Each structure stands twice: as structure tokens, then as C-alpha cells.
Amino acid sequence: METPHIDHLSLEDYEHVYEPAEDSFLLLDALEKDLDYLDELQPRLCVELGSGSGVIITALAKRLASSSLCLATDINPKACDATRRTAARNGARVSAIRCNLADALRRRSVDVLLFNPPYVVTSDEELQTQKFDSQSKSATEGNLVFSWAGGQDGRRVTDILLKQLDDILSPRGVLYLLLLRENKPEEIIKYLEGLKFKAVKFMERRIPGEYLYILKVTRCSS
Amino acid sequence: MKLSTYNFLTSMAIKGVKVGFPLKLTINKKEVVETEFNPTFVERLLPKLDWSAIYGAAQVNPSDMRQKMSFQAELTEDIPAVQPENIGENEALLQKLHHLLFEIDVLEGQLECPETGRVFPITDGIPNMLLNEDEV
């Protein structure tokens, strides 16, 4: 899998959109490692939630170009635009939709779901006192906080997604979810078991200051 | 917004909305981007798609008169209301579907919830489906 070009994105873009970093690259590496599985799965619809720069879904779209439809969602219009530009820069077909998580998608339609959530442990107030503001001019004012601030245990957004997972994934669907050790991956694996999903730590990596995991989640029946 | 993307969009997240599909599509500005025709891909994707929304998309007339002429000539007659059987053997229809689903990009327009009338604008090719807190 090729790492997409991102030279079209500027410092100004990164004022509003999360800049690809070690966590993004771990998710890319996990997909690369699981390409045999993905080829076998023959996904028709692949979706990345909170696509930010769009680097991950673009890489997947390039690899699966002739066999999958790739969509990306983000609440941040600048991220939707960055995703569109990243896809175009790399000759990939990705459609961006501005929405919260998978709210705007038909039920149980997604075969491959990717999510690098806002995982940093913060106070819940930090999340709640922020209101997404399309007119916001700079990163410090606020919008970028939604790309990383995760509230208690860094799990606020992830937990919402997990609750909806049964309604999002197709019968054969798979989720690749990035987590931080502080997000308590074991607790999440147990929780998903209760919802009849099988979750495994598919990859892990230590980076300066963080220990990251990729959780691979499938339905127990599949 | 490609019309293949349109096929997956719903307003179901609005409080009280049951199905929210298909959304009512209005096209104010579109562009056609030629892409390589892959009949196998179109055929494989079809079971995932909702035919009524494919048919509906083919019936939409751009509000701009000049675009309207070419659009109508292209599609309204070509896509049958009911999905034909053995579509894989009908390469001409697969070609039309390819054009409809992957080559037409809606740049400006709107989507409307069939149950509440809530309007979602499409700007610069990106549909804004984000709901306010009091709507969910």
C-alpha cells in the first residue's frame, strides 16, 4: 500500500485539520498487514469516520480502487475539504460527507470501517465547553480540539460509536479502531463481547509518550 | 457528491424519522468526470445499492436549463423503474449505471428528508448532513 502524498496540505490546513502522525501511520500499517484478509473480504463499501486529512481512506481507496466504494465523514468542513483534496492529489476516489460518525449512512451497510478517534484523556468539561464553530479562525480557538480530546478515559466519542456499531457494520463488516492504553482496550474488548462482537488487539506500538493499539472488530457470527 | 454516495445517505438520525430514505435530491450544478468503466465492479456493487434511489437519481433534473437538456437526454429514459434480471449480461445498462453512479458529481444542490422536509445543502460537492443537538 502506498503512503499517499500530502504535500498539498499546508501549515494553514493543519491549523484546522489533524496532521497525520504516528497514530495515523499505525492504522495504515495495520491495513497493510491485513491486506490478504481485506482482499478475501472483497468489501464493497469502506468508510472512515473523522477522516481529517483523509490520508488513511485515500491509501485504502487507492489499493482497492477497482473493487470498493470509499466514503469519509467528518464534522469539520475543513477536514471534509482536506479529505477531498488528498484523494484528488493521489488520484483516489473518495467521497466526503459532513456528518457525525456514521449518522447519515444507511443501516448495516459498511463492510470496512476505520476510526482513529479523539483518544486523548481530557476532562469532560474540555469537550463540553467546546462548541463546534465553523467560523472559528484558529486552532487554539477550538475546532482542532475535536480531533483529539476524548474526555474521560479518552473514550467519550469511541463509546458512542461502539454503541452504534451493530447498526453500522454489514453482516460481514470489520472495524479497525485505534486506541491508546489509557482508553482501557481490555475493557472495550469485554464490552464488545457482550454485544456479540469479537475484538482482538491486531497491532500495537510504542511511540514517544503513548502506547497505541489497533483493535480489529468483527461480528461473532462471521 | 457522486450519486453512488447519494445511494447510502439517510436522514434517519433525525429524532422521530423512521426511514429517512431516499432523500429528495435537487441538483443546481453538476460536473461529469469520465472514469474507467469496470462492468464487474458495477455489477458487484448493485446488491448493496437501493434501486429506487438509483432510479430516483436518474429522474432528477438539474435546475439549470442548459444542463437539464443534456441530463434528460442522457438518463431519464435509460434507467428502468424496476431492476431488470440478469443485469450482468446487459453491458449497455451497466455502462449507463456506471455513468450515473460514478461520473456525475453534484457540486451544488440539496437533499431533503422525505419525512420532515429538513434540508441538507450540498456545497462544493460535499453534502452537509450534520444535525443540530436539538434534532437528534
Interface residues (C-beta under 8 A of the other chain):
Chain A: Q42 R44 L45 S66 S67 L69 L71 I75 P77 C80 D81 R84 R93 S95 A96 I97 R98 C99 N100 D103 A104 L105 R106 R107 S109
Chain B: M1 K2 S4 T5 F8 L9 T10 S11 M12 A13 F21 T35 N38 F41 R44 L45 K48 D50 F102 D124 G125 I126 P127 N128 M129 L130 L131 V136
